[in-house]
Amino acid sequence: SYSKYPSCYKDISMWVPEKWTDNDFYEFVREIAGDIVGDVKIIDDFVHPKTKKRSKCYRITYQSMDRNLTNEEIDKVQFKLRDVCVEKMGVELR
């Protein structure tokens, strides 16, 4: 369905562990942010040539079906997501 309210996107970039799956991250985002997440997609994926560490960057689109979201609301969710990703998923934020 389509929302008449504007969307806002935020990016999160991180070094990921070897046994990383994008689907686990997508589910994790939806678990933390709930139904204000409209879309999660990968926008960058590379391996550092020297360290062989893998980096991924995801774009998360936030949007509500019934109201405008404030920047403060979205930032609060985004910072919580960043903190919990470090604690529970073993990533290193970039």
C-alpha positions as CSV (number, residue, x, y, z in Angstrom):
1,S,0.0,0.0,0.0
2,Y,1.0,3.6,-0.5
3,S,1.5,6.2,2.3
4,K,0.6,9.9,1.7
5,Y,3.3,10.8,4.3
6,P,6.9,11.6,3.4
7,S,9.6,9.0,3.8
8,C,13.1,9.6,5.2
9,Y,16.1,7.4,4.7
10,K,19.2,6.8,6.9
11,D,22.3,4.8,6.0
12,I,24.2,2.5,8.2
13,S,27.7,1.3,7.2
14,M,29.6,-1.4,9.0
15,W,32.4,-4.0,8.9
16,V,30.6,-7.3,9.1
17,P,31.7,-10.7,10.5
18,E,32.5,-13.5,8.1
19,K,29.3,-15.4,8.7
20,W,27.1,-12.5,7.8
21,T,23.7,-12.8,6.1
22,D,21.8,-9.8,4.8
23,N,18.4,-11.4,5.6
24,D,19.3,-11.6,9.3
25,F,20.1,-7.9,9.2
26,Y,16.8,-7.1,7.4
27,E,14.8,-9.1,10.1
28,F,16.8,-7.4,12.8
29,V,16.0,-3.9,11.5
30,R,12.3,-4.7,11.3
31,E,12.4,-6.1,14.9
32,I,14.0,-2.9,16.2
33,A,12.1,-0.3,14.1
34,G,8.8,-2.1,13.6
35,D,6.3,-1.0,11.0
36,I,7.9,2.4,10.4
37,V,10.5,0.7,8.1
38,G,9.3,0.8,4.6
39,D,12.4,-0.7,2.9
40,V,15.9,-1.9,3.7
41,K,18.4,-2.4,0.8
42,I,22.1,-2.8,0.4
43,I,23.8,0.1,-1.4
44,D,27.4,-0.8,-1.0
45,D,29.4,-4.0,-0.5
46,F,33.2,-4.2,-0.7
47,V,36.2,-6.1,0.7
48,H,39.2,-4.1,1.8
49,P,42.1,-5.2,-0.3
50,K,44.7,-5.2,2.5
51,T,42.7,-6.3,5.6
52,K,40.2,-8.5,3.7
53,K,37.5,-7.2,5.9
54,R,34.1,-6.8,4.3
55,S,32.1,-3.6,4.6
56,K,28.4,-3.2,3.8
57,C,26.2,-0.1,3.7
58,Y,22.4,-0.4,4.0
59,R,19.8,2.3,3.3
60,I,16.8,2.1,5.6
61,T,13.7,3.9,4.5
62,Y,11.4,5.1,7.3
63,Q,7.8,6.0,6.7
64,S,4.5,5.8,8.5
65,M,1.2,5.0,7.0
66,D,-0.8,7.2,9.4
67,R,1.4,10.2,10.3
68,N,4.5,12.3,9.7
69,L,7.6,11.0,11.4
70,T,9.9,13.5,13.1
71,N,13.6,13.5,12.7
72,E,13.9,13.0,16.5
73,E,11.9,9.8,16.3
74,I,13.8,8.4,13.4
75,D,17.2,9.4,14.9
76,K,16.2,7.7,18.2
77,V,15.4,4.4,16.3
78,Q,18.5,4.7,14.1
79,F,20.8,5.2,17.1
80,K,19.2,2.3,18.9
81,L,19.7,0.1,15.9
82,R,23.3,1.1,15.6
83,D,24.0,0.3,19.3
84,V,22.2,-3.0,19.2
85,C,23.9,-4.1,16.0
86,V,27.3,-3.7,17.7
87,E,26.2,-5.5,20.8
88,K,24.2,-8.4,19.2
89,M,25.5,-8.8,15.7
90,G,29.2,-8.3,16.2
91,V,29.7,-5.5,13.7
92,E,32.0,-2.6,13.7
93,L,30.4,0.6,12.6
94,R,32.1,2.8,10.1
